[in-house]
Amino acid sequence: MSPSFPEDLPVFVGNTAEEKAIMTQYQQMLGNLNGQSFRIAAVHISEGERNWEVTFSNQTVVMLGNRDLLNRFKRFMVIYQLLIVTGK
């Protein structure tokens, strides 16, 4: 019998030399999900400019760019929550 992995593991695409930094950012983002019903499904970091793109389990994609990632992520979460509450 082969080992099984949870189906909800996120996918990471990026430079393996930066795996520690990627995991640190990912864990900080997880801490800012604010009890949302969705999860981070994938993180893609482009090779050249190192732009971050986060895909959530509800298929929402957020392009965070390559600097000030956590603050941009937090702002997205605030705006997203407002949109959910107001129903827009």
N, C-alpha and C positions, 0 to 999 in steps of 0.2 A: 504494500500500500504506500503510495507516495504522500509526502507531507502536504497538508493543505494550508492555504493562507486565507485570511479574512478577505472577503470580496470588496470591502470598502477601503482598502489601503489606497492612499493617494499615489499618483504617478508623478515622478519628478523627472524633468528633462533639463539637462544643463551640464556644465563642465564638472566632471567628477573631482577635479582638483579643488573645487570650492564646496564640497559636500557639507563640511561643518558649518560654513556660513549659511548655506541654503537651509539646513535643518534648524539653525538658530532662528532665522527669519520665519520659517514655517511655524515653529513652536510659538513665537511671539504672535503671529497671526491667529493661531488657534486660540490663544488666550483672549483674543478680541472678538471672537464670534458672538459674544453676548447672548448665549443661549439660543441661537438661531436653530431652526429645524433642519437646515442644510449643513453640509460639510464641505471642506476643500477636497475636491476630487483630483485636481492636477495642478502642478506648478511648472511652468515652462520659462526658462531663462535663455534668451537669445545669445548666440555666441559672440557676435561683434560688440554690440553696445550694452549687453547684459540687461536688457529690458525684461522685466518680470510680467508674466501673464498668469493670472489665477483663474481657474475654472472651478465653479462650485457644483455640487451634486444636482442642483436645480437647473443646470446648464447656463447659468449666468457667468459671463466672462468679464473679468476686470483687468485692464491693462494699467499696471502701476508705474511703468517706466523703470528708470535705473537709479533713482535716488529718493531719499526720504520715504522709503517703502512703507514703513509701519504707520507713519502719519497719514499717508494716502489711503492705506487700508482702513484705518480708523475712520477717516472722513467718509469713505464709501459706506462703511457699516452704519454710520449715523444717518446718512441720506437714505440708504436702503430701508432702514427701520422706519424713517418718516414716511416713505412711500407706502410701506406695508400698512402702517397705522392709518394713513389718510385714504388708502385704497386707490391711489393713482398709479 
